[in-house]
Amino acid sequence: MENKLKSYRVTLAINGVVALLFGVLALFVPNETIRVVAIYFGVLLMVAGVIGVIVSIQNMRKERPYVSALINSLVSLIIGIFVVFNTQQSLIVFAIIIGIWALVIGAVQLYIALKMIKPGTSQRLMIINSVVTLVFGLLLFFNPFESIVAFVYIIGVMALFFGAIMLFFAVSIRTAETNPEELI
């Protein structure tokens, strides 16, 4: 039991410190944070693409189905390369795609709220939700990079909050290790 508690405590403490560091970086150097995170995901896509191509070639040699996995892997590899070498442009394209998606979802929700839901509380909530979604979509579509920066600030605040909570729990577990009855 003590080893498990120590393991949980250490894991929480490490995650808390990492979350706090990420939160500070997101709040004080948001543009660089965005760039680093985008490059990280680009590299992940590239690695997944390369691994997928290797597996697809192995499947082809063993006469197993491989075409769809190969296409998917090549697309991942190409997108990953694009993201790594055209980070800002890929972020803007991504934000615009999310903006268009939010506009479509918001419009569909508004249509459903106005045409298919009886007037009342649920209709009002659906209308509010659709308007918020439409505004979100418009912001992303017309100000993609600024919207991403604002989103990073929000994530930074959340990371600070969750990092503090994880450290609080790590300290609480440490305190409770001396008195295990407090855990129950």
N, C-alpha and C positions, 0 to 999 in steps of 0.2 A: 504494500500500500504506500509506504514511504517513497519507494522508487518511482511509482506512478505519479504521486503528487509532485515530486521533484521534477519529473519529466514534463508534466503539465505546466508547472510554474516556469521552468526554463523556456518552454515553447511559447507560452504567453508573453514572457518578458522579451524574448527575441522579436516576436511578431509585433509587440507593442512599440519597441524601439524602431523597427523598420517602418511601421505605419507613421510614427511621429516624424521620422526623417523624411519620408515621402511627403507628408503634409507640409512640412517646412519648405521643402523644395518646390512643391506645387504652388505655395503661396508667394514665395519670394523670387523664384525664377520659373514662372509658368511656361514661357515659350520654350526654354531649354528642356523642361520636364516633358512637354508635349513631344518635342523632337526625339528625345531619348526613348520614350515609351513607343512612339511610332516606329523607330528603327528597331527596337526590341521585337515588336510584333512582325515587322518585315523579315527579320532574321528567322523568327519562328516559322513563318510561312515558307521561307526558302528551305529551311531544314526539313520541314514536313514534306515539301515538294520533292526534294532530293531523295528522301527515304521512300516516298511513294513511288518515284520513278524506279528506284532499285527493286522494290518489291514487285512492281508491275513487270519489269524485265524478267525477274525470277519466275513469276506466274506465267509469262509468255513462254518461257523455255520449258515449263512443266505442262504446257498446254491447258492452262487454267484461264478462266475469264480475266482479262486485264485491261481492256480498252477504256472503260469508264474510269477506273482507278488511275490509269495513265493520264487521261485527259484532265482529271481533277488535280492530279499531282503537278502536271505541267502548268495549269492555270495558277495553282498556289505558288509555284516557283516564280512565274512571271510577275504575279502581283507582289510577291515578296521583294523581288529585285526592284520593281518600280517604286515601292514604298521606301526602300533603303536609299535609293539614289535620287528620288524625287519626293522627299518627305513632305514638304509644305504643300505641294500640289496634290499629293495623295490625301492629305488631311482635308484639304478644301473639297476635293471630289467626294470623299467620304461624308463630310458634313452636309454637302448639298444633297447627296443620295438620302441621308437620314432625314433631311428637311423635306424632300419630296415625299418620302414615306410618311412622315408625320402629317403633311398636308392631306394626303389621300386618306389616311386613317381618321383624321379630324373631320374631313368632309363626310366620310361614310358615317361616322358616329353622329354628326349633326343631322344628317338625313334620317337616320334611324330614330333619333330622339324626336324629331319634328313630325315624322310620318307614321311611325310604328309604335310609339310608346304613348300611353294615355297620359294626359296632363297630371302632374303631381310631383312629389319629391324626387322620384327616380328619374323623371324626365328632366327636371331642373338640374340634377346632378350630372346627367348625361350631356346636357347642353353645356354646362360649365366645363366639364372634362373635354368636350370636343373643341370648345373655344380655346382652352389652354393648349391643347395639342396643335391647333391651327396656328396660334401665336408662336409656339415653339418651332413649328415647321417654317414659318415665315422668317423668324430670326436666323435659323440655320441656313435657309436658302439665300437670304439677302446679305447676311453677315457671317459667313461660315467660320472664318478664322477667329473673329472676335467672340463668337458663340462658344467655340471650343475653349478659348482662354477662360471665359466665364465659367464654363463647366469644370475646368481644371481647378479654379478657385473653390468651387463647391466641393469637389472631391478632396481638395487639400484640407478644408475645414473638417470634412467627415473623417479623413484619415487621422487628423489630430485628435478628434473626439474618440474614435475607436482605439487609437494607440494608447490614449490615457486610460480608457476602460480596461484594456488588456493589461497594462501595467498595474492598475488598481487590483485586478483579480490575481495577478502574480504575487503581489505583496500580500493580499488576503490569504492566499494559499500558504505562503511562507509563515504568516502569523498563525494560521490554523494548524500547521504541521506540529507546532508545540502543544496544541490543544485540539486533537482530532474531533472531539465532540462538537466543536463549532461548525463542522462541515455538514452536520445532519440537521 
